[in-house]
Amino acid sequence: MSMEDYTKHPLYGIWQNVRARCYNPKNPAYSFYGGRGILMCAEWRNDFDVFVRDVGERPAGTSLDRWPDNDGPYAPGNVRWATKKQQQRNLRN
């Protein structure tokens, strides 16, 4: 897949935003993610195709949520597509 094809993919912006929150200290949300140790697994960080394969298509009205461990990484087994209501229940104290 070409870079242009990637940028048109509906999950590309999500992938880029997660990486920025976890690894870019200049990102406004970094202190809530990378700054407190929330990372993205290496397979996803380095390979958009693997990320897409593992998270699947985004259902309408959902966003990517770290669950069941809100303090854990963005990684297989710890993410889901969640509704706003589900996201609200998964906030850290």
Secondary structure, 3 states (H helix, E strand, C coil): CCHHHHHHCCCHHHHHHHHHHHHCCCCCCHHHCHHHCCCECHHHHHCHHHHHHHHCCCCCCCEEEECCCCCCCECCCCEEEECHHHHHHCCCC
